[in-house]
Amino acid sequence: MLIARVIGTTVATIKDEKLFSRKLLIVRQTDESGNPVGKPYVAVDTVDAGIGELVLTCAGSSARQTAITKDSPVDAVIMAVIDSLEVDGKVSFRKS
């Protein structure tokens, strides 16, 4: 799993039929404090995340293990919206 921030949306009107009605969000990997560290990528949203939220993503074959993405051609999925992060006994992020 990776921590990422939702930074945008994407629209694809022509896509695989298993992706119809699926929200595709642009996310960027972050560190445990929410600072960007990776390149942006597109993930299928399974939890109704919004722009600016910190989320947990999964990539590769594991991304196809949710009820929504089962047997779908996806490589990344948003599977949780983070409420808070605690590292070394200190809260590094708390959703406002």
C-alpha positions as CSV (number, residue, x, y, z in Angstrom):
1,M,0.0,0.0,0.0
2,L,1.1,3.5,-0.7
3,I,0.1,6.8,0.8
4,A,-1.0,9.3,-1.8
5,R,-2.9,12.6,-2.2
6,V,-5.7,13.0,-4.7
7,I,-4.6,15.9,-7.0
8,G,-7.1,15.7,-9.8
9,T,-9.6,13.9,-12.0
10,T,-9.6,12.3,-15.4
11,V,-12.4,11.6,-17.8
12,A,-12.3,8.8,-20.4
13,T,-15.5,8.4,-22.4
14,I,-14.2,5.5,-24.4
15,K,-12.9,2.8,-22.1
16,D,-13.1,-0.9,-21.2
17,E,-16.7,-1.9,-20.3
18,K,-15.6,-3.0,-16.9
19,L,-14.6,0.6,-16.1
20,F,-17.9,2.2,-17.0
21,S,-19.3,4.3,-14.1
22,R,-15.9,4.2,-12.3
23,K,-14.4,7.4,-11.1
24,L,-10.7,7.8,-12.2
25,L,-8.6,10.1,-10.0
26,I,-5.1,11.4,-10.3
27,V,-3.1,10.7,-7.2
28,R,0.5,11.4,-6.2
29,Q,2.5,9.4,-3.7
30,T,3.4,11.2,-0.5
31,D,5.5,10.6,2.6
32,E,3.9,10.0,6.0
33,S,3.4,13.8,6.5
34,G,1.6,14.2,3.2
35,N,4.6,15.8,1.3
36,P,4.8,14.7,-2.4
37,V,7.5,12.2,-3.2
38,G,6.4,10.4,-6.4
39,K,5.0,10.9,-9.8
40,P,1.3,11.3,-10.4
41,Y,-0.7,8.3,-11.6
42,V,-4.4,7.4,-12.2
43,A,-6.3,5.1,-9.7
44,V,-9.8,3.8,-9.7
45,D,-11.7,5.3,-6.8
46,T,-13.6,2.7,-4.7
47,V,-14.3,4.9,-1.7
48,D,-15.6,8.2,-3.0
49,A,-12.4,10.1,-2.3
50,G,-12.1,13.8,-3.2
51,I,-9.5,16.2,-4.4
52,G,-7.0,17.1,-1.7
53,E,-7.6,14.0,0.5
54,L,-4.9,11.7,1.7
55,V,-5.7,8.1,0.6
56,L,-4.3,4.6,0.6
57,T,-3.7,3.1,-2.8
58,C,-2.7,-0.4,-4.0
59,A,-1.0,-1.2,-7.2
60,G,-0.4,-4.2,-9.5
61,S,-2.4,-7.4,-9.2
62,S,-3.5,-6.5,-5.7
63,A,-5.5,-3.6,-7.2
64,R,-7.9,-6.1,-8.7
65,Q,-8.8,-7.6,-5.4
66,T,-11.6,-5.1,-4.3
67,A,-15.2,-6.0,-5.0
68,I,-15.4,-3.1,-7.5
69,T,-12.2,-3.8,-9.4
70,K,-12.4,-7.7,-9.4
71,D,-11.4,-9.0,-12.9
72,S,-11.0,-5.4,-14.2
73,P,-8.1,-4.0,-16.2
74,V,-6.7,-1.8,-13.4
75,D,-3.3,-1.3,-12.1
76,A,-4.0,1.1,-9.2
77,V,-7.0,1.5,-6.8
78,I,-7.9,3.9,-4.0
79,M,-9.1,1.7,-1.2
80,A,-9.2,4.0,1.8
81,V,-9.4,7.7,2.8
82,I,-7.0,8.4,5.6
83,D,-8.3,10.0,8.8
84,S,-5.0,10.3,10.6
85,L,-1.4,9.0,10.6
86,E,0.8,8.5,13.6
87,V,4.5,7.9,13.2
88,D,6.8,7.3,16.2
89,G,4.1,8.2,18.6
90,K,3.4,11.6,17.0
91,V,0.5,12.5,14.8
92,S,1.9,13.5,11.4
93,F,-1.5,14.0,9.7
94,R,-5.0,14.5,10.8
95,K,-7.9,15.0,8.5
96,S,-9.6,18.3,9.2
